[in-house]
Amino acid sequence: MSYEVLDTSSEKPETRNPKLGTKIIGITGGIGSGKSTVSKFIEELGFPVYDSDFWAKELVNIDENLKSRIIELLGEESYDENGKYNRKFVAEKVFDHQELLLKLNQIIHPAVKIHFENWVKAQNAEFVFKETALLFELKLNESCYQSILVTADENIRIKRVMDRDGRTYREVKEIIDKQMPEVDKVKLADFVIQNNTDLESLKEFTHQVIDELQRMDL
């Protein structure tokens, strides 16, 4: 089966109520899974999609409070001479330091959460979608009406990232090994899209999930 509708009988918070106005659908997946491509297909269908990673990158550059707190945590090198977030320095600083990474996330994620909530208020749609790599890790799925996991075989994901980013096999494998195991994500997801083939199949599976979501809401 290319996608699955999993058991959603256990009630989450009130976002499970089909009578609510705007319903948040979480989209997630590990590196190289294709979650951003699924988000693009959903946008093409006319649904609003919030890209958490994009906005996290934006906010660290435009929010002065975030800037000062990150510099306080990681040092002046966190921003370059032009005042832009030094992503390479920060990534190297926190990659093998879980405590630093946790503290950094505790600075950035609440700011993204507030920005997302304001974004939702500005939408005029029954469904809005939130793409985030850490949907389950941060328990953000608990405030979602439904969740979509995009997944693929590990060897396929590694090759995609190597081709896309020019990373080595070892570099990609290290990133994957630090992420929540796919088997654990599958247990938490409402919909699972397997992305092991081509873009046309992925688009078809995405449309099937959207159709199922809309039928559930009738």
One Martini backbone bead per residue (centre of mass of N, CA, C, O) as a GRO file, in nm:
protein
  218
    1MET     BB    1   0.097   0.035   0.022
    2SER     BB    2   0.128   0.384  -0.024
    3TYR     BB    3  -0.104   0.445   0.182
    4GLU     BB    4  -0.221   0.526   0.519
    5VAL     BB    5  -0.495   0.483   0.743
    6LEU     BB    6  -0.496   0.537   1.066
    7ASP     BB    7  -0.573   0.517   1.385
    8THR     BB    8  -0.811   0.778   1.543
    9SER     BB    9  -0.979   0.704   1.809
   10SER     BB   10  -0.794   0.855   1.982
   11GLU     BB   11  -0.822   1.131   2.161
   12LYS     BB   12  -0.748   1.441   2.126
   13PRO     BB   13  -0.772   1.728   2.145
   14GLU     BB   14  -1.017   1.951   2.024
   15THR     BB   15  -0.905   1.915   1.724
   16ARG     BB   16  -1.100   1.658   1.674
   17ASN     BB   17  -1.325   1.848   1.614
   18PRO     BB   18  -1.520   1.878   1.322
   19LYS     BB   19  -1.658   2.172   1.407
   20LEU     BB   20  -1.428   2.325   1.362
   21GLY     BB   21  -1.292   2.547   1.175
   22THR     BB   22  -0.976   2.532   1.193
   23LYS     BB   23  -0.757   2.280   1.067
   24ILE     BB   24  -0.471   2.110   1.171
   25ILE     BB   25  -0.208   1.981   0.960
   26GLY     BB   26   0.048   1.764   0.988
   27ILE     BB   27   0.386   1.770   0.850
   28THR     BB   28   0.622   1.497   0.809
   29GLY     BB   29   0.983   1.415   0.805
   30GLY     BB   30   1.266   1.312   0.718
   31ILE     BB   31   1.543   1.328   0.569
   32GLY     BB   32   1.455   1.270   0.230
   33SER     BB   33   1.135   1.207   0.215
   34GLY     BB   34   0.938   1.464   0.088
   35LYS     BB   35   0.767   1.681   0.248
   36SER     BB   36   0.800   1.939   0.068
   37THR     BB   37   0.662   1.818  -0.180
   38VAL     BB   38   0.391   1.768  -0.049
   39SER     BB   39   0.341   2.065   0.022
   40LYS     BB   40   0.336   2.164  -0.269
   41PHE     BB   41   0.092   1.997  -0.361
   42ILE     BB   42  -0.103   2.127  -0.155
   43GLU     BB   43  -0.074   2.419  -0.256
   44GLU     BB   44  -0.180   2.354  -0.548
   45LEU     BB   45  -0.476   2.296  -0.413
   46GLY     BB   46  -0.510   2.570  -0.208
   47PHE     BB   47  -0.349   2.532   0.053
   48PRO     BB   48  -0.227   2.628   0.345
   49VAL     BB   49   0.135   2.654   0.418
   50TYR     BB   50   0.355   2.599   0.690
   51ASP     BB   51   0.706   2.668   0.716
   52SER     BB   52   0.898   2.620   0.983
   53ASP     BB   53   1.187   2.633   0.875
   54PHE     BB   54   1.170   2.899   0.724
   55TRP     BB   55   1.075   3.074   0.973
   56ALA     BB   56   1.315   3.018   1.152
   57LYS     BB   57   1.521   3.152   0.958
   58GLU     BB   58   1.385   3.431   0.965
   59LEU     BB   59   1.360   3.501   1.273
   60VAL     BB   60   1.674   3.500   1.341
   61ASN     BB   61   1.697   3.780   1.158
   62ILE     BB   62   1.433   3.972   1.272
   63ASP     BB   63   1.459   3.897   1.579
   64GLU     BB   64   1.611   4.062   1.833
   65ASN     BB   65   1.562   3.874   2.071
   66LEU     BB   66   1.676   3.621   1.945
   67LYS     BB   67   1.957   3.722   1.885
   68SER     BB   68   2.048   3.784   2.178
   69ARG     BB   69   2.001   3.493   2.289
   70ILE     BB   70   2.194   3.344   2.097
   71ILE     BB   71   2.450   3.500   2.166
   72GLU     BB   72   2.444   3.429   2.466
   73LEU     BB   73   2.472   3.117   2.413
   74LEU     BB   74   2.704   3.109   2.146
   75GLY     BB   75   2.786   3.385   2.046
   76GLU     BB   76   2.894   3.616   1.809
   77GLU     BB   77   2.928   3.393   1.571
   78SER     BB   78   2.617   3.353   1.513
   79TYR     BB   79   2.696   3.620   1.361
   80ASP     BB   80   2.782   3.810   1.120
   81GLU     BB   81   2.894   4.114   0.996
   82ASN     BB   82   2.577   4.149   0.880
   83GLY     BB   83   2.374   4.000   1.094
   84LYS     BB   84   2.377   3.701   1.010
   85TYR     BB   85   2.303   3.391   1.040
   86ASN     BB   86   2.535   3.129   1.142
   87ARG     BB   87   2.469   2.821   1.050
   88LYS     BB   88   2.737   2.668   1.051
   89PHE     BB   89   2.829   2.737   1.335
   90VAL     BB   90   2.580   2.634   1.489
   91ALA     BB   91   2.580   2.344   1.389
   92GLU     BB   92   2.863   2.273   1.504
   93LYS     BB   93   2.804   2.350   1.802
   94VAL     BB   94   2.533   2.140   1.840
   95PHE     BB   95   2.561   1.853   1.718
   96ASP     BB   96   2.727   1.722   1.996
   97HIS     BB   97   2.520   1.916   2.187
   98GLN     BB   98   2.233   1.863   2.342
   99GLU     BB   99   2.208   2.099   2.543
  100LEU     BB  100   2.241   2.328   2.338
  101LEU     BB  101   2.014   2.244   2.149
  102LEU     BB  102   1.788   2.268   2.354
  103LYS     BB  103   1.829   2.570   2.415
  104LEU     BB  104   1.786   2.668   2.127
  105ASN     BB  105   1.498   2.552   2.093
  106GLN     BB  106   1.382   2.719   2.342
  107ILE     BB  107   1.405   2.983   2.170
  108ILE     BB  108   1.276   2.924   1.880
  109HIS     BB  109   1.002   2.763   1.903
  110PRO     BB  110   0.819   2.975   2.046
  111ALA     BB  111   0.836   3.181   1.812
  112VAL     BB  112   0.709   2.999   1.598
  113LYS     BB  113   0.444   2.944   1.742
  114ILE     BB  114   0.340   3.236   1.742
  115HIS     BB  115   0.357   3.281   1.439
  116PHE     BB  116   0.162   3.054   1.361
  117GLU     BB  117  -0.089   3.152   1.515
  118ASN     BB  118  -0.110   3.417   1.352
  119TRP     BB  119  -0.134   3.284   1.077
  120VAL     BB  120  -0.397   3.128   1.123
  121LYS     BB  121  -0.576   3.383   1.179
  122ALA     BB  122  -0.525   3.485   0.867
  123GLN     BB  123  -0.692   3.255   0.773
  124ASN     BB  124  -0.939   3.122   0.512
  125ALA     BB  125  -0.968   2.799   0.630
  126GLU     BB  126  -1.032   2.476   0.711
  127PHE     BB  127  -0.739   2.402   0.611
  128VAL     BB  128  -0.418   2.368   0.765
  129PHE     BB  129  -0.060   2.348   0.716
  130LYS     BB  130   0.220   2.190   0.900
  131GLU     BB  131   0.559   2.204   0.845
  132THR     BB  132   0.759   1.961   1.038
  133ALA     BB  133   1.024   1.775   1.164
  134LEU     BB  134   0.908   1.799   1.493
  135LEU     BB  135   0.618   1.697   1.554
  136PHE     BB  136   0.675   1.455   1.762
  137GLU     BB  137   0.909   1.556   1.941
  138LEU     BB  138   0.715   1.821   2.031
  139LYS     BB  139   0.405   1.738   2.028
  140LEU     BB  140   0.236   1.887   1.788
  141ASN     BB  141   0.016   1.669   1.721
  142GLU     BB  142  -0.176   1.741   1.970
  143SER     BB  143  -0.272   2.016   1.788
  144CYS     BB  144  -0.386   1.821   1.573
  145TYR     BB  145  -0.619   1.678   1.374
  146GLN     BB  146  -0.385   1.573   1.180
  147SER     BB  147  -0.134   1.342   1.039
  148ILE     BB  148   0.162   1.350   0.820
  149LEU     BB  149   0.375   1.095   0.690
  150VAL     BB  150   0.688   1.102   0.531
  151THR     BB  151   0.842   0.822   0.366
  152ALA     BB  152   1.150   0.615   0.336
  153ASP     BB  153   1.397   0.455   0.251
  154GLU     BB  154   1.706   0.503   0.365
  155ASN     BB  155   1.874   0.476   0.099
  156ILE     BB  156   1.703   0.687  -0.052
  157ARG     BB  157   1.745   0.929   0.134
  158ILE     BB  158   2.051   0.942   0.117
  159LYS     BB  159   2.073   0.988  -0.190
  160ARG     BB  160   1.911   1.247  -0.208
  161VAL     BB  161   2.098   1.420  -0.022
  162MET     BB  162   2.358   1.379  -0.176
  163ASP     BB  163   2.251   1.504  -0.444
  164ARG     BB  164   2.143   1.780  -0.322
  165ASP     BB  165   2.401   1.860  -0.100
  166GLY     BB  166   2.685   1.700  -0.115
  167ARG     BB  167   2.691   1.475   0.079
  168THR     BB  168   2.784   1.227   0.264
  169TYR     BB  169   2.697   0.933   0.382
  170ARG     BB  170   2.784   0.983   0.677
  171GLU     BB  171   2.640   1.254   0.721
  172VAL     BB  172   2.351   1.151   0.673
  173LYS     BB  173   2.351   0.919   0.878
  174GLU     BB  174   2.391   1.098   1.128
  175ILE     BB  175   2.127   1.251   1.101
  176ILE     BB  176   1.932   1.011   1.109
  177ASP     BB  177   2.033   0.895   1.388
  178LYS     BB  178   1.919   1.169   1.541
  179GLN     BB  179   1.647   1.080   1.466
  180MET     BB  180   1.354   0.967   1.474
  181PRO     BB  181   1.232   0.680   1.426
  182GLU     BB  182   1.018   0.568   1.191
  183VAL     BB  183   0.859   0.359   1.360
  184ASP     BB  184   0.760   0.577   1.565
  185LYS     BB  185   0.611   0.765   1.368
  186VAL     BB  186   0.403   0.567   1.254
  187LYS     BB  187   0.249   0.530   1.530
  188LEU     BB  188   0.156   0.853   1.528
  189ALA     BB  189   0.027   0.851   1.260
  190ASP     BB  190  -0.249   0.888   1.038
  191PHE     BB  191  -0.063   0.930   0.785
  192VAL     BB  192   0.114   0.733   0.526
  193ILE     BB  193   0.374   0.818   0.299
  194GLN     BB  194   0.524   0.648   0.040
  195ASN     BB  195   0.860   0.754  -0.102
  196ASN     BB  196   0.994   0.526  -0.349
  197THR     BB  197   0.951   0.668  -0.624
  198ASP     BB  198   0.774   0.901  -0.787
  199LEU     BB  199   0.623   1.207  -0.832
  200GLU     BB  200   0.350   1.110  -0.940
  201SER     BB  201   0.290   0.919  -0.707
  202LEU     BB  202   0.311   1.129  -0.482
  203LYS     BB  203   0.081   1.303  -0.583
  204GLU     BB  204  -0.139   1.089  -0.570
  205PHE     BB  205  -0.115   1.027  -0.264
  206THR     BB  206  -0.175   1.313  -0.170
  207HIS     BB  207  -0.460   1.335  -0.292
  208GLN     BB  208  -0.577   1.096  -0.132
  209VAL     BB  209  -0.544   1.222   0.147
  210ILE     BB  210  -0.713   1.475   0.098
  211ASP     BB  211  -0.973   1.326   0.030
  212GLU     BB  212  -0.994   1.184   0.307
  213LEU     BB  213  -1.009   1.436   0.481
  214GLN     BB  214  -1.271   1.547   0.349
  215ARG     BB  215  -1.449   1.301   0.418
  216MET     BB  216  -1.416   1.317   0.731
  217ASP     BB  217  -1.567   1.616   0.732
  218LEU     BB  218  -1.874   1.535   0.652
   0.00000   0.00000   0.00000
